[in-house]
Amino acid sequence: MQLTPTERDRLLIFTAAELARARRARGLRLNVPEATALIADTVCEAARDGVRLAEAIERARSVLGAEDVLPGVPDLVTEVYVEAVFEDGTRLAVVGDPFHGAGTLGEAAPGAVLTDGADGHLPEPVRTLTVRNTASVPVSVTSHFHFFEANPRLDFDRAAAYGMRLAAPAGSATRFDPGAASEVGLVPIGGARIAIGFAGLVDGPLDAPGAKREALRRAAACGYLGAIAAPDSTDLDTIAAPDTTDPDTTNPDPIPPHTAADDDREDAS
């Protein structure tokens, strides 16, 4: 049986959730990993049932109460992020306040993180694109998601976004409202520049010979808006999807060379 990295992650969540269900059935109160897994699994299973994002989130918010978990858990589990496969594609579900404000310990909660209040590292964007959400529901993209592979209903220049991520603090997410167009800054993905999982359009080194051309072909074949399959003789740097919102974004400036210093900044984020 061949499983993709995304499918292996899904099985890991399911296994942890099944353990949580078994312990809960024995009358045990759940800890943070168990509660998180059960909430995330509820979203994924609801998506598999064919329900919409909003209903899947509501199911997850009702699966546990404060009486089902150990003291301090509602203070620590204030949001659960999970990517689930819905009928219209992979969507990021954000389950906010899953215990309905039951947390009372605040900064005294076990494992609470006290910060100095400073904002997270915000990388300087090297490219700006206009993104329009053509879906009827909001779409969120996390900071280190390969932006080229973001939701198919987001309309933007996919070729220009190849090998890039959002210029946003690590762990944050950017929301695109239905029918709205907005500008986002992008930076090159750092480190070894290997994209595994996401939407499965690359699943390998980003800079391998022919990788970008093949990824564009797959994206165009799967109906990703803004993706244009490049003929074999075409210079990929000239491929740009039409942008009716802002003509200045159809031919973005070239990405500066990726250096070791960029990797250091990426790791720091």
N, C-alpha and C positions, 0 to 999 in steps of 0.2 A: 504494500500500500504506500503510494507516494503522497506525501503531505507537503503543502507549502508552509513557509514560516508563519503565515497568518493563521493557517489551519492548526498548526501546532500550538500557537498562542491560545487559540479558542479552546482546544482540549485542555490546556493547563488551567484556564479559568473554570471550565466545567468540572474538572477533577477537584479543584479547591472548593467549588460550590457544593458538590456532592458530599464532600467531607463535612462542610458546614451544615448541610441538611441533616446528615446522620447524627452529628453531635447535638444539634438543636432538638431532634426527635428524642434523644436520650435525656432531655431536660437541661442540657448545658447551655450557658450563655456564651455568645460568640465573641471572639476577639476581633481586632481590626482587620487582619487579612481575611478571616472567615466572612465577616460582614461585607467587606468590599467585594469579595469574589461572588457572594450570593446576589448582591445588588447588580453587579455587572452581568452575571449570567442571566438574570431575569430580563435585562434589556436584550441580550443576544437571542434568547429563546422567543421573546415577543416579536422580534424582527423576523425570526424564522417562521413564526405563525402568520406573518403577512400583515401585521398591524403597522400603523404609521408611527413616526418618531415620537410625537407627543404622547400617544397612548402607551408606547413602550416605556417612556420615562415615568409616567404615572404608575404603571405596574411596579416599577422598581422602587418608587417612593413609598409603596404600601406593603412591600414584602416583609419588612422588619419594623419593630417598634423598640422603644428604649428598654422595655422589659425583656427583650430577646438578646441583649448584648451586655457585656461587662461594663461596669462603671467607667466613665471616661471615653468610651467609644464614640458616643454621639458628638463629643467635643472634637474628636480627631477626624472623624469621617464626615466632613461637611459638604464634600462634593465627590462624585465618582465619575471619572471620564472613561468611556469605553467606545471603541469603534465596532459597529455592528453592520451586518450585511442586510439591508432592506431591499424591497422589491425594486427601488429606483437606484440602487447602488450602495456603496459603503458610506456610512454617515457617522459622524462623531456625536454621541449622545452624552450630554452633561446632566447628571442626576444631582440637582442642587438640593441641599438640606434634606437628605433622605430620612432623617429622624424628626423632622418638623419642629426644629428648635428645642429639642429635648436636652441639648448640652447645657450644663450649668457651671462647669468648672472653669471655663475661660483659660487664662494663662496658667492656671494651676493644673490643667489636665495632664495626665501621664504622657510624656513624650512631646509635649508642646514645644514648638520652636519659637524662640524669642529673637526678633531681628532688630537691627538698628533703624529700621524705617526707610532705608535707602532703596531706591528703585533697582531692579535687576539690570544686568549688563544689556545694553541696547546696541547691537552692532550697527555700523553705518551702512545703509543700503548702497549697492553698486548699480542697481537697476530698478526702475519703477515701471509697473504695469497697471493698466486699467482692467479691472475685473468686474464683470457683470453677472449677477446670479439670475439665471433664467428659470430656476425652479420655483415652485409655489411655496416652498418652506425655507427657513433660514439654513444656511450651510456654514459650519465652523471648520477651520483648518488650524491645526496645532503648529507650534513654532518650528519644529524640526521635520515636519512632513515634507517629502519631496513634492514641491508645489506643482511641478509638471504633471503629477499623477492625481492632483486634487479632483474633487467631484466632477463628473462629466458634464454636469449642467452649468458649471462655471465657465463663462466665455471669456477667454483671454489668449494671448499669444503663447501657445504651449512651447514652441521652439525656443523662444526667449527665456522661458522658465526652466528649461532642462538643466538639471544639476544644481538647482537653486532651492533655497528655503526662505521662509519669511524672515525679515529683519526684525525680530521680536525677541523679548526675553525668553529664555528656556522655560518650557512648561506652560506658556501662555497660549491663547487661542485667539484667532481673528474671525469675527462673525460677518457674514455677507447676507444682507437681508434680501428677501424676494424682490426681483425686479429692479434692484438698485445697482448702481455702478460705483465703484470706489477704487482709489489708487492704493497700491501696496508696494512697499520696498522689499527687495530680495537681495540675498547674499549667497555666495557659493556654499554648498555643503562642504564641510571641512573633513579632516581626518583622512581615512583611506578612500573616501568617496566611493563607497559601495552601497547601492540601494537594494535592499532585500525586503520583500513584502510590499507594503503600500498597496497599490492597485495591480501589481504584478506586471507592469509594463516594461520594467528593466530587469530586476532580479539579478544583479551582477554589478561589476565595475562600471561606473558612469562614463569613464573616459576610455573604455575599451574601443578598439576600431569597429566602426559600424553600429555601436550601441545606440547612439542618438537616432540614427536613421531608422533602425528597427523599432525603437520605442515610438517614434512618430508614426510609423506604419501601423503598429498595433493600436495606438490611440485613435488614429483616423478610422481604422476598421471597426473599432468598438463604439464609434459615435461621440468621442470626446470633442466638445466644442472648442474651436480654436486650433485644432490639430490638422496639419496638412502633411500628407505623405510626400516625401521628397523623391523625385526621380533619381536614379543612380548617378546621373551626371551632374546633379545640382549641388552647389555649394550650400551646405546647411546653414551657414551664417547669414544667407540672404533670405531664408524662409521666415516669413512673418505673416501671421493671420490678420485679416482685415480688422481694423478697429474703427468703428464709426463714432466712438465717443471722443477720442482724443488722438488725432493723426500723429502727434509727436511721439506716441508710444509704439508705432508700428515698426520703427527702425531704431531700437534702443542702442545706447552706446555699448561698445564691446566690453566684456567682462575683463578686468585687469588680471594679470597672471596670478595664480594661486600660489602663495608662498608659505614657508614654515611659520612665519609670524601669524598668518591667517589661521593656521591650525591651532596655534597657541590660544588665539582669541576664541576659537570655536570651543576648545576644551574648557576654557574658563567660563563659558556660558552654560 
